[in-house]
């Protein structure tokens, strides 16, 4: 990684004490959900990897590893709620509005026994970076979408029924940890 990115095109942002803003943990109140017993505060939490000044743009950099690389990976990350959520969170924490986010990815697949162009060339092919511009409406839309998804959860919770969304049972990252539970009769699933 250090060989591939010897000179970075950005500067790491610092706080008021001149400390680098690296791996910024956060827990921000998103909204409150009215329930029969009172208001339930809902928080959005995570850790922002690396906010930087890239040219004249505040950019939130997120580091990823992936065994699946290429255009499809970056298209998936481009619309990832996580990336825009981290930008929204950075804005809430600092008052500084990011205008871009960047996915910094290292391929995590196993190297072949004999890479065609040699091991150094194989490693160089496993570092990818994709920067995406961020618009004001995207952060507003992210917040509204996130709240709507949480409200959907509470709606089902209040009815003591969660519908099965089986499209998500299996994906490129493997099976859901509860994959076999859904095949059981409803009376046995809680066991």
Secondary structure, 3 states (H helix, E strand, C coil): CCCCCCCCCCEECECCCCCECEEEEEEEEEEEEEECCEEEEEEEEEEEEEEEEECCEEEEEEEEEECCCCHHHHHHHHCCHHHHHHHHHHHHHHCCCCCEEEEEEEECCCCCCCCCCCHHHHHHCCEEEEEEECCHHHHHHHHHHHHHHHHHHHHHHHCCCCCCCHHHCEECCEECCCCCHHHCCHHHCCC
